[in-house]
Amino acid sequence: MTASIKDVAALAGVSIATVSRTLNTPDRVSPATRDTVRQAVATLGFRLSRIGQQLRGDRSRLIGVMLPSIASPVFAECVEGIEAAATAAGYQILLMSTAYDGVREQAALDTLLRQRVDGLILTVAHAHEHPLLDELERTGAPYVLVYNQCPHRPCVSVDNRGAARDGVAALITAGYRRIVMLSGAMAASDRAWQRYLGYGDALAAAGLVATPALEVDFNSVTLPAVVLAALTDPETRPDALFCGNDRLAMLVMRQLQQAGLALPRDIAILGFDGLDVGTLMSPVLASVCQPNARLGAMAMQSLDLAIRDDAAPVSRILPHSLRLGGSAAPVRFRPD
């Protein structure tokens, strides 16, 4: 198995930060420590990868940011938080988008690395198993995930499963029983899967049965005909629909209203994101709210500390909240 920077640190009896300094800025390390680390490197056959070398060269004061979309208000709010924190710390950001596409993830990362960024803030499709993240981990290169929630990666997020559970539990408390989840493609987003698990948790706790999620493309501008038919047919439509993000929720609201349904009388809608634009909908979009700008700012602050201290970034789980009523008003308050 290929040796990692953690293996070198353990063999040399020093910190990962000391190994990093020895390999990248040896003048900052005592001669005795340099010799110890270099001996461990030789023993293990450790080699810095291209990624590590590019991220650990002379400081550029540039931060690479890779997000699924820059058109989505969710990620736009996140970028505002990243940029404000980066500016305050003396950095500039380089931004790439991937459209939830794995091939584009690879290309975007390659592009950012060629710019010799000091560190990376990323949202990837699936954080648990990702070869590029494994390589960044192996070399000790600084990066922070934002929105992804993964216990063995540095990340800043909300508790996606817990937040979804709380939102769906609120629907149940409001009197809804036949609740279905509409999601973007789960193969393109680990957050979607975590939110589906939370949906299932809430139903199970109430003695109700979860159904498979209705999956659509994240970039869809219209609902597939089969999905729209299931949601408009009085014989098949649920009491309430939990949408994996606010964009999908607003898309559904528009198409159901165009089909002649009244919300929430015929069907309640709950989103996930807490976008301000949801308050401009009629009725107001009920949503599980996450602090998007703060997520971005905290990711940048964690990355900055890691870069300055040659240390591992700190993971953080930020609190969520609920915006209720409106499109998910309690059954007893729904207009006739």
C-alpha positions as CSV (number, residue, x, y, z in Angstrom):
1,M,0.0,0.0,0.0
2,T,1.3,3.5,-0.8
3,A,2.6,5.3,2.2
4,S,0.9,8.5,3.3
5,I,2.1,11.6,5.0
6,K,0.4,10.4,8.1
7,D,2.5,7.2,8.0
8,V,5.7,9.3,7.7
9,A,4.7,11.4,10.7
10,A,4.0,8.3,12.8
11,L,7.3,6.7,11.9
12,A,9.3,9.9,12.6
13,G,7.4,10.6,15.8
14,V,6.4,14.1,14.6
15,S,3.3,15.9,13.5
16,I,1.9,15.9,10.0
17,A,2.6,19.7,9.9
18,T,6.3,19.0,10.7
19,V,6.5,16.5,7.9
20,S,4.9,19.0,5.5
21,R,7.3,21.8,6.6
22,T,10.3,19.4,6.2
23,L,9.3,18.6,2.6
24,N,8.2,22.0,1.5
25,T,10.0,24.6,3.6
26,P,12.9,22.7,5.2
27,D,14.6,25.9,6.5
28,R,11.8,26.1,9.0
29,V,12.7,22.8,10.7
30,S,15.8,22.0,12.8
31,P,18.5,19.8,11.2
32,A,17.9,16.9,13.6
33,T,14.2,16.9,12.8
34,R,14.9,17.2,9.0
35,D,17.1,14.1,9.2
36,T,14.5,12.1,11.2
37,V,11.8,13.0,8.7
38,R,13.9,12.3,5.7
39,Q,14.9,8.9,7.1
40,A,11.2,8.0,7.5
41,V,10.5,9.2,4.0
42,A,13.3,7.0,2.6
43,T,12.2,4.0,4.7
44,L,8.6,4.2,3.6
45,G,9.3,5.2,0.0
46,F,7.0,8.2,0.4
47,R,6.7,10.5,-2.6
48,L,4.9,13.9,-2.8
49,S,2.3,13.7,-5.6
50,R,1.7,16.3,-8.3
51,I,-1.3,17.5,-6.4
52,G,0.6,17.9,-3.2
53,Q,3.5,19.7,-4.9
54,Q,1.2,22.1,-6.7
55,L,-0.8,22.9,-3.5
56,R,2.3,23.2,-1.3
57,G,4.5,25.4,-3.5
58,D,5.0,29.2,-2.9
59,R,1.9,30.8,-1.6
60,S,-0.3,32.4,-4.4
61,R,-2.9,33.8,-2.1
62,L,-5.5,32.1,-4.3
63,I,-8.2,29.7,-3.1
64,G,-9.7,27.3,-5.6
65,V,-13.5,26.8,-5.2
66,M,-15.4,24.0,-7.0
67,L,-19.2,23.9,-6.7
68,P,-21.9,22.0,-8.6
69,S,-23.4,25.2,-9.9
70,I,-22.9,28.9,-9.8
71,A,-26.4,29.6,-11.2
72,S,-28.1,28.1,-8.1
73,P,-29.0,30.6,-5.4
74,V,-27.8,28.1,-2.8
75,F,-24.3,28.0,-4.1
76,A,-24.4,31.7,-5.0
77,E,-25.0,32.5,-1.3
78,C,-22.2,30.1,-0.3
79,V,-19.8,31.9,-2.7
80,E,-20.7,35.2,-1.1
81,G,-19.7,33.8,2.3
82,I,-16.5,32.3,0.9
83,E,-15.5,35.5,-0.9
84,A,-16.1,37.7,2.1
85,A,-14.0,35.5,4.4
86,A,-11.3,35.1,1.8
87,T,-11.1,38.9,1.2
88,A,-10.8,39.5,5.0
89,A,-7.9,37.0,5.1
90,G,-6.1,38.4,2.1
91,Y,-7.0,35.8,-0.5
92,Q,-8.7,35.8,-3.9
93,I,-10.9,33.0,-5.1
94,L,-10.9,31.1,-8.4
95,L,-14.4,29.5,-9.1
96,M,-15.3,26.4,-11.2
97,S,-18.6,24.6,-11.5
98,T,-19.3,21.0,-12.4
99,A,-23.0,20.6,-13.1
100,Y,-23.0,17.5,-10.8
101,D,-20.8,15.7,-13.4
102,G,-17.9,13.5,-12.2
103,V,-15.9,14.1,-15.4
104,R,-16.2,17.9,-14.9
105,E,-15.1,17.5,-11.3
106,Q,-11.8,16.0,-12.5
107,A,-11.3,18.7,-15.1
108,A,-12.2,21.5,-12.7
109,L,-9.8,20.3,-10.1
110,D,-7.0,20.0,-12.7
111,T,-7.6,23.5,-13.8
112,L,-7.5,24.9,-10.2
113,L,-4.3,23.0,-9.4
114,R,-2.6,24.4,-12.4
115,Q,-3.2,27.8,-11.0
116,R,-1.2,26.8,-7.9
117,V,-4.0,27.6,-5.4
118,D,-3.0,27.6,-1.7
119,G,-6.0,25.4,-0.9
120,L,-9.4,24.2,-2.1
121,I,-13.0,24.5,-1.0
122,L,-15.1,21.8,-2.7
123,T,-18.5,20.2,-3.1
124,V,-18.3,16.8,-4.7
125,A,-20.8,14.2,-5.8
126,H,-19.8,11.6,-3.2
127,A,-17.3,12.5,-0.5
128,H,-17.0,9.1,1.2
129,E,-15.3,7.4,-1.8
130,H,-13.5,9.9,-4.1
131,P,-10.0,9.2,-5.5
132,L,-9.0,12.8,-5.8
133,L,-9.9,13.5,-2.2
134,D,-8.0,10.4,-1.2
135,E,-4.9,11.9,-3.0
136,L,-5.3,15.2,-1.3
137,E,-5.6,13.4,2.1
138,R,-2.5,11.3,1.3
139,T,-0.3,14.3,0.6
140,G,-1.7,16.5,3.4
141,A,-2.8,19.1,0.9
142,P,-5.3,21.6,2.4
143,Y,-8.9,21.4,1.4
144,V,-12.3,21.7,3.0
145,L,-15.6,20.2,1.8
146,V,-18.7,22.4,2.0
147,Y,-22.2,20.9,2.0
148,N,-20.8,17.4,1.9
149,Q,-21.1,15.6,5.2
150,C,-18.5,13.0,5.7
151,P,-17.0,11.9,9.1
152,H,-13.5,11.1,7.7
153,R,-13.1,14.3,5.6
154,P,-12.7,17.9,6.6
155,C,-16.2,19.4,6.0
156,V,-18.5,22.2,6.9
157,S,-22.2,21.4,6.5
158,V,-25.4,20.9,8.3
159,D,-26.6,17.5,9.5
160,N,-28.4,16.7,6.3
161,R,-30.1,13.5,7.6
162,G,-31.1,15.2,10.9
163,A,-32.3,18.3,9.2
164,A,-34.5,16.3,6.7
165,R,-35.8,14.2,9.6
166,D,-36.9,17.4,11.4
167,G,-38.5,18.9,8.4
168,V,-40.5,15.7,7.6
169,A,-41.5,15.3,11.2
170,A,-42.9,18.8,11.1
171,L,-45.1,17.8,8.1
172,I,-46.3,14.8,10.1
173,T,-47.1,17.1,13.1
174,A,-49.0,19.4,10.7
175,G,-51.3,16.5,9.9
176,Y,-49.8,15.0,6.7
177,R,-49.5,11.3,6.4
178,R,-48.9,10.4,2.7
179,I,-45.6,12.1,2.2
180,V,-43.3,11.5,-0.8
181,M,-39.8,12.7,-1.4
182,L,-38.8,14.4,-4.7
183,S,-35.0,14.4,-5.2
184,G,-32.3,15.1,-7.6
185,A,-30.4,12.1,-8.9
186,M,-29.0,10.4,-5.8
187,A,-26.1,9.0,-7.9
188,A,-25.0,12.6,-8.3
189,S,-25.2,13.8,-4.7
190,D,-24.5,12.2,-1.3
191,R,-26.6,15.0,0.3
192,A,-29.7,13.8,-1.6
193,W,-29.2,10.3,-0.1
194,Q,-28.6,11.6,3.4
195,R,-31.8,13.7,3.1
196,Y,-33.7,10.6,1.9
197,L,-32.5,8.7,5.0
198,G,-33.8,11.5,7.2
199,Y,-37.1,11.4,5.4
200,G,-37.3,7.7,6.1
201,D,-36.3,8.2,9.8
202,A,-39.2,10.6,10.4
203,L,-41.8,8.4,8.8
204,A,-40.6,5.3,10.7
205,A,-40.7,7.2,14.0
206,A,-44.4,8.0,13.2
207,G,-45.2,4.4,12.2
208,L,-45.5,5.4,8.5
209,V,-43.9,3.8,5.5
210,A,-41.4,5.6,3.3
211,T,-41.7,5.1,-0.5
212,P,-38.8,5.3,-3.0
213,A,-37.9,8.8,-3.9
214,L,-39.0,10.3,-7.1
215,E,-35.7,11.2,-8.8
216,V,-35.2,13.9,-11.4
217,D,-32.2,15.5,-13.0
218,F,-30.8,18.3,-10.8
219,N,-30.7,20.6,-13.9
220,S,-34.3,19.9,-15.0
221,V,-36.4,22.9,-15.9
222,T,-39.6,20.8,-16.2
223,L,-40.8,17.7,-14.4
224,P,-40.8,14.5,-16.3
225,A,-44.3,13.7,-17.6
226,V,-44.6,10.5,-15.5
227,V,-43.7,12.4,-12.3
228,L,-46.1,15.3,-13.0
229,A,-48.8,12.8,-13.7
230,A,-48.2,11.0,-10.4
231,L,-48.4,14.3,-8.5
232,T,-51.5,15.7,-10.2
233,D,-53.7,12.5,-10.3
234,P,-56.1,12.6,-7.4
235,E,-55.8,8.8,-7.1
236,T,-52.0,8.8,-6.7
237,R,-50.9,12.2,-5.5
238,P,-49.5,12.4,-1.9
239,D,-50.7,14.7,0.8
240,A,-47.3,16.3,1.0
241,L,-44.1,16.4,-1.0
242,F,-40.7,16.8,0.6
243,C,-38.3,18.2,-2.0
244,G,-34.5,17.6,-1.7
245,N,-33.8,21.3,-2.4
246,D,-35.6,24.5,-2.8
247,R,-35.0,24.8,-6.6
248,L,-36.9,21.5,-7.1
249,A,-39.6,22.7,-4.7
250,M,-40.2,25.9,-6.6
251,L,-40.2,24.0,-9.9
252,V,-42.9,21.7,-8.5
253,M,-44.9,24.6,-7.1
254,R,-45.0,26.3,-10.5
255,Q,-46.0,23.2,-12.5
256,L,-48.6,22.0,-10.0
257,Q,-50.2,25.4,-9.9
258,Q,-50.2,25.5,-13.7
259,A,-52.0,22.2,-13.6
260,G,-54.7,23.7,-11.5
261,L,-53.8,22.4,-8.1
262,A,-54.0,24.7,-5.0
263,L,-51.2,24.7,-2.5
264,P,-51.3,23.5,0.2
265,R,-55.0,22.5,-0.1
266,D,-54.4,19.8,-2.7
267,I,-50.7,19.0,-1.9
268,A,-48.3,20.5,0.6
269,I,-44.7,21.3,-0.4
270,L,-41.6,21.4,1.8
271,G,-38.2,22.4,0.4
272,F,-34.6,22.2,1.7
273,D,-32.2,25.2,1.6
274,G,-34.2,28.1,3.1
275,L,-33.6,30.4,0.1
276,D,-34.8,33.9,0.6
277,V,-36.4,33.8,-2.9
278,G,-38.8,31.2,-1.5
279,T,-40.5,33.9,0.6
280,L,-41.5,35.6,-2.7
281,M,-43.5,32.5,-3.8
282,S,-47.2,32.3,-3.3
283,P,-47.8,30.7,-1.0
284,V,-44.4,31.2,0.8
285,L,-42.3,28.1,0.3
286,A,-41.9,26.2,3.6
287,S,-38.3,24.9,3.8
288,V,-35.6,23.3,5.9
289,C,-33.1,26.2,6.2
290,Q,-29.4,26.0,6.1
291,P,-27.1,29.0,6.6
292,N,-25.6,29.0,3.1
293,A,-23.4,32.1,3.4
294,R,-22.2,31.1,6.8
295,L,-21.3,27.6,5.5
296,G,-19.1,29.3,2.9
297,A,-17.5,31.7,5.4
298,M,-16.8,28.9,7.9
299,A,-15.2,26.7,5.3
300,M,-12.9,29.5,4.2
301,Q,-12.0,30.3,7.8
302,S,-11.2,26.7,8.5
303,L,-9.1,26.4,5.4
304,D,-7.2,29.6,6.2
305,L,-6.3,28.3,9.7
306,A,-5.1,25.0,8.1
307,I,-2.9,26.8,5.6
308,R,-1.4,29.2,8.1
309,D,-0.7,26.4,10.7
310,D,0.1,23.6,8.3
311,A,-2.6,21.6,10.1
312,A,-5.7,19.6,9.2
313,P,-8.8,21.8,8.7
314,V,-11.5,21.5,11.4
315,S,-14.9,20.1,10.5
316,R,-18.0,21.8,11.6
317,I,-21.7,21.0,11.6
318,L,-23.8,24.2,11.6
319,P,-27.4,24.3,12.9
320,H,-30.4,24.3,10.7
321,S,-33.8,25.8,11.2
322,L,-37.3,25.4,9.8
323,R,-39.5,27.9,7.9
324,L,-43.0,26.4,8.3
325,G,-46.5,27.4,7.2
326,G,-47.2,28.7,3.7
327,S,-46.9,25.8,1.3
328,A,-46.9,23.4,4.2
329,A,-49.5,25.0,6.4
330,P,-51.1,22.6,8.9
331,V,-54.0,20.6,7.5
332,R,-56.5,22.3,9.8
333,F,-55.5,25.7,8.5
334,R,-55.5,24.9,4.8
335,P,-58.0,27.0,2.8
336,D,-60.9,25.1,1.3
